[in-house]
Amino acid sequence: MPPAPPGRVGEARLARGAVQALPLAATSDEALARAAAAGHPGAAAVVWTRFAPLVRRLLRRTLGPGDEVEDRVQDTFLRFFRSAGELRDPALLQSYIVGIAMRVAREELRRRRLRRWLQLTPTGVLPEAAWSGVDAGARAAVARLYTLLDGVDDRARMLFVLRHIEGLELTEIAAAMDTSLATVKRHLARASQRILAAAQRDPELAAYLEAPGGESAARLGGGA
């Protein structure tokens, strides 16, 4: 069985493991994917070190800041190591991991809707940790953005985040979502028109989203 990523407490040990696996750490995504599928003892540490920041950022920007984000990061990598052998094209390792992260995000959004229905929390979001380093105006704008995103379907939300906040190329999004480029273009155009039009009607959001995909939009998504 391929090794699973460590918990939050073990990240320092993970970093040391990545140093010990230096030849693997310096290899391409394709070779790393093959190593992970084969259960190479150093693959887990390198995959985590290389992709955990991206996954954490994507989940934070898709779900919004909250205590559950780190748990969903763990879920993403656990699922990856269980399914690494199913990756058809090892060169698409990053897209494969992003796709898993988006499925994890979709499941979390569904859980939030259930929590709202059960009235466990007013918004479905579990209590947040302090969001340090972000000014009050930006925090208010982020809250308004996620309120807006709560009003669209999960696919529209994820497409918007991947393109306009994370800045992925359309081909990368298509690979991550396991769908055609034409489908991504069609649904993204519809989602972008709806979300950006609503944001432009909100003065607090308009200032941050005036340049979709740029620095202001990325900052609105919660930073790196």
N, C-alpha and C positions, 0 to 999 in steps of 0.2 A: 504493500500500500504506500503511495507517495506520501512524503512527510507533509504535515499540515503546518500553516503559519503559526507562530507563537502568539500568546496573548499579549495584551498591552504591557504587562509587567516584564515580559521577556524580550522586548525590542532591543535592549542593549546587548543581550546575548546574541540576538539575531544579527546585529551589526558585526559582532566579532566573527560569527560564522561566515558572513559574506567576505570578510577579509581573508579567512582561511581558504575560501573557494575562489581566490583571485582569478585563476585562468578562466573559470566559468563566468565570473562577473564581467570579464572583458569581452565576452563573446557576443555574437549577434542574437537578436530575438529568435531567429529561426533555430539556431543551435540550442538556445536556452529552452525553447519549447520542446525540442526533442529530448533534452536532458530531463525535463520535468516529467514528460510522458513515460520515460524509462525509469523514473524513480531515483535519479542521481541524488546522492546524499547532500550535495551542496545546492541543488536547484531551488529548494524552497526559500532559503535565505536570500538568494539572488533575485528571484522573482519578486519577493516582498520588497526588497530594497529598491528595485527598479520601478515597480509599478504601484506600490502602496500610496505614495503622494498623489499620483494621478487619480486613483480610485477614491481616495478620501476627498479630494477636491470635487470630483464629479458628484459624489453622493451628497456632499454638503450643499453643492449648488442645485442639485435636483430636489433635495428634501428640505433644504433650509437648515440653519444651525440647530443642533439639538443633541442631547446625550446619546441618542440611539445611533448616531452616525458611525461611531467607532465600532459598534457591534455589527453594523451592516458591512463595514470594511472587512471585518473578520469573516463574516458569512461569505463574502465574495471570494476570498482566497481559499476558504475551505471547499467551496464548490469547484473552484478552478482545479485544485489538486485532485479532487475526485473525478474530474472529467477531462484532465489534460490529454489523455490518450484519444479523445474524440475530436480534437482539433484537426480539421482536414488539411489546412495549409499552415504549417508551423511559422511561415513568414508573417502571418497575420496574428501573432500572439497578442499584441496590444489591443487590436480590435476585438479579439475573443474575450479578453479580460474586461474590456469596456462593456461588451454585450452582457456578460454575467452581472456586472455592477448595475446595469440598467434593469435587468430582470429582478435583482434584489431590491432596487429602488421601487419598482412597480409593486412588488409585494408589500413593501413598507407603506406605500400610499394606500393600498387596500386595507391594511391593518388600521391605519389612521381613520379611514372612513368607518370601519367597524367600531373603533373606540368612540368616535363621535356618536354613532348610532346607539351604543350602549351607554353614552353619556359619562364615559370615564374621564374625559377632559373636554372642554368646550371646543377645542380645535382639532383634537386627535393627536396633537403633538405632545410628547412627554416633556416634563419640565426641562428647560434648557440650562446648560452651564453658562456661566458669564461669558459674554462675547467681547473679549478685551481688544483694545486697539482699534475700535471702530467708533467713529463719532456718532452722536445722537441722531443727526440728520440722516446719515447713511443707514443706521439701524431702523429708523422709521420707514425709509424707502424700501429696505429689504422686506420688512413686515408687510408693506403694501403690495410688493411684487409677489410674495408667496400667497397672499390672499387672492390676488388675481390668478395666479397659477392654479390655485385650488379649484377655480371655476372652469378649468378646461380638462379634457380627458388626459389620461396618463401619457399616451403616445405624443400628443401635442406638447405636453409639458417637457418630456424628455428630448424631443427634437429641438425645441426652442433652446433648452439649456445647452445641449451639445453644440449647436451651431452658433447661437448669438452670445452665449456666456463663456463656454469653454473654447469656442473658435475652431472646432474640428472641421476638416474638409468634408464635402458632401460624400466623397467616396469612403472616407473613414466612418462616417455615420452609417452609410449603407452596410458596410461590413459588420459594424458593431450591432446593428439592428437586424442583421441577417435578412435583408430585403434588397430590392433592386434600387438602383440610383434614381430611376424615373419615379418610383413610389416615394422615395425620400423627398425628391424635389416637389412633388405634388402635395404631399401632406405638410411639408415644412412651409411651403408658400401659404397654405391655408392657416396653419397655426401662427405663423409670424404675423400675418395680416391681422388676425384677431387679437393677439396678445399685444402687439405694438400699438395698434389703434387704441386699445383700452388704456395702455400705459400713457400714451400721448395726451389722453383726456385728463390724466391725473398730473397736476403741476409738479408734485413732489417726485414722481417717477420720471417724468419727461426729461428732467435735467440729467438723470443718470443713464437713460436709455436713448439719448439723442444720437449716439453712435453705436448701433448694435454690433456686437462682436469686438468692440474696442475696449480700451482700458476701463471706461466708466461702466460698461455693462459687466465686465469681469469683476470689478470691484463690488458691484451690486450683488453679484452672486456669492459673495462671502469671502473673497480673497483666495490666496493660494492655499 
